[in-house]
């Protein structure tokens, strides 16, 4: 058994002393192609094997795990408290998830895993980690993403999980929407269909109990201002006139201000979003979205210099694991995002 690092032990002590004073952090991170090194004949993972094009081996895999551990621990270090919820995308299976939560600096958080194998042809899934001392899981389900125009379309499922935080009902969705592989306009209908489906799920949850807090996170492969997000999902980017049963995307204003979570063609996008129900805004009690100290935004993008490419063609972009088949030893082509939640008791 690996020994816990001293900083992790110190953080665990601080958590036990001061948890009630801390915001509840919800994080999402597309970790970019976290595959194990074993060839699975059921999926297209051949390039991420020791004999594949990327020569993916144990040393590179462990470097990737160490990078993910560093990012999550540094997010925790912002206020010396492990995130309550972490959503992830582009992970191969439960085994790699277990390796993440077993990392020495993360083990004290005692994370539990919600994961289902999805029908994605590459074998990449979404998943959710949660701290059982904060989130009391009551159930979970993988919902097939339905594209009406394509009966046999295979992509990542919509991961749903529900339970309570401080006794308040919370419903999570974690997603990785269809990509822009064939171009933004040509593939837009795929993401529009996913958005409409998730809006219907959110509406049905709120009809059953309008006090439920809904938190939707993922890599949407679209910006907050795109049709799939703004119209299909119905995630508004302003709190003005926001109703309790509406959805709100706190990253919309950040996009307009020039922030981003990934870069392409010298332009920044925010494909990584955390959307919440309107009943988490401007209410008197319950679980409420809060702004970070000294920030005018409800959303947060975690960006550190060690996560950024320092030279070459992609200077200033997120530091990736690979460029083509050339191992960079980096983190991901995406930056993680997070929100802070406070609990107010009336």
NORFENRA-V591222 format. One record per helix or strand of 3 or more residues. SS is the DSSP state (~ for helix, > for strand). FROM is the first residue (numbers start at 0). LEN is the number of residues. If there is no record, write none. Layout:
ss,from,len
SS,FROM,LEN
SS,FROM,LEN
This chain:
ss,from,len
~,5,16
>,23,11
~,45,3
~,57,20
>,84,7
~,93,8
~,103,4
>,110,5
>,124,7
>,134,9
>,157,8
>,167,9
~,183,25
>,212,7
~,226,6
>,246,3
~,251,5
>,261,3
>,266,3
>,271,6
~,277,3
>,285,5
>,298,4
~,304,3
>,335,9
